[in-house]
Amino acid sequence: TFIRNTQLLKSFNVNKILYPVSEQGAELVSFLSGFVLFACLMVYLGMSISFSFLWIIPITLLFTVFCFSVGLILGSLNVYFRDVGILWNTLNPALFYLSPIVYSIDIIPVEYQLYFKLNPIYHFLNVIRNVLYDGTFPSFNSLMYCIVITLTTLLFALFIYKKTRNGFISNL
């Protein structure tokens, strides 16, 4: 975000964190518009929507903050180390395949499941799968994992951002 908005950062004296916030906000609006269509399709195809379906709202907001935090870390570091963007583009597909999105973790042998559970996205997917596919409330432990992961990542992101923000203009 910072690299892409170099001219704006150099031209206007605006708080730099507003750039990734606006980018994340635009992505959230895009997701929500697609999700509304998905929910309508679920109803049209006869899937029942239970009260637990409302959990998707706080889970989505929690995941949005997590994604914002990861983006803030990567964006802040990418200003100083341009290889961060290249490395992320290489690791991102691996992260996708190591996340049980289109498959259940139950098909993974038990001795390897721990490695999949080290992926922070696994816990978000597990909670989302409980709500959307199983129609159940997320377990307290799963929800707490997501909250702890999000808050830890957010605090780390803000720490990195505060340490690097003053040199953005000179390094862009």
N, C-alpha and C positions, 0 to 999 in steps of 0.2 A: 504494500500500500504506500509506503513512504517513497520507494523508488519510483513508482508509477506517478506519484503526485509531486515530483521534485519541483516543478515550476511553481505550483501553488504554495508549497512550503517556503520557497524562497521569496515569493511575491507578497504573501499576506501574513500578518502577524496573528495567526490563529493557533489555539492550543493544538499541538500536533496529534494528540490522542483522538481528536475528533475525526481524523481521516479513517482509522480502522473502525471506529465506532459507526460511522456512516456506512462504511462498506459492509459491516456485519448486519446493520439494520436493513440494508437493501437486500441482503441474502435472506434474512429472516422473513421479510415481506414476500419474497419470491417463494420461499418454502411454504409459507402459510397459504398462499394462493393455490399452490399445487396440492397441499394437504386437504384443503376444503374439497377440491375435486375428488381426491382419493376417498374421503369420508362419504361423499355423495355416491360414489361408485360402490363402496361397501354396502350402503343401504340399498341401492338399486339391485345389487346381486344377492340380497337377502341375508347378509351377515347381520347378526344382532349387535347392537351397540349398547353396552351396559354402562352403569354409572362409573365404573372404573376407567372408561374411555376419557373422562375429564382429566385424568392424571397426565394425559399427553401434554397439556398446557404447561404445568410446572416443569415437566421433564424436558420439553422443548426449550424452555427458557434457561434451564440449567445447562443443557448441552450447548446452547448458543453462547453462554458465558464461557464455557470450556473452550469452544472453538475460537472465540474472541481472544482468549488468553494465549492459546497456542499461536494464533496469528500475530499477536502483539510481540511475543517472544521472537518468532521467526522474522517479523518485519524489522524489529529493532536490531537484531543481530545482522540481518542482511544489509543494512546500511553500512556496516563496518566490514563485514565479510561477505562478499558477493557470492561466494560458493555455497552459502546457506540455502539460497533459492534453488540452485542446481541440485544440491544434496536432497532437499525436501522433495523436489520433483522426481527424484530417483527412489526415495524411500516411501513415498505416498502410495504407489501401487502395491508395494509389499505390505504396508499397513492395511490396505483394503483386503488383500487376500488372507491376512492373518486375523481378520475380524469376522466373526461368524454372522455375516449379513444374510447371505442366501443359503446358509446351511446351519444346522444346529450343532452346538458344541458336543452333543452326545455322539456324533459320528467320529469324533476324535478319540483315539485311545486314551484311557484314563491317565496313563503315565505322561502324556504330552499336554493334557488340558491345563496344567499349571502355567505353561508358557503362553497359552492363549489368554489366560486370565490376567497375565501381567500387562497386557495391552489395555490401556485405560478405556478405550472405546468399547471393549467387550462389555463392561458393566452398564454402559448406557444402552447398548443394544439389548442386553438382557432385560432391562427394565422396560424398554419400548416393546420388546417381544411379549412380555407378560401382559402389557396393557392392550396392544393391538391384536395379537393372535390368540392369546389364551383368554382374554377378557377378564383378567384377574388384577387385583391391586398389586403394585410392586411390593416385594418384601422389604421390611425395614432395613435389613442388612444391605441389600442391593442399593436402596435409595441412599443410605448413609455413605456407601462407597462412592456413589456419584457426587454427593455433596462434598465429601472430603477431597476427592480428586479435583473437582472444580475449584474449590477454595484454595487448595495448595497451588494449583496451576495459575490461578489469578494472582495470588500473592507473589509468586515467582515472576510472573509476567510484569507486574507493576514494579517490582524491584529492578528487573532488567531494563525496563523502559526508563525509569528514573535515572539509572546510571548512564544510559546512552543518549537520552533526548537532547542534551545540550550540544552534542557534537553532530547532530543530524545535518544541519545546514552546511557545515564545512566538509562533510564527508559525502554529500550527495553530488 
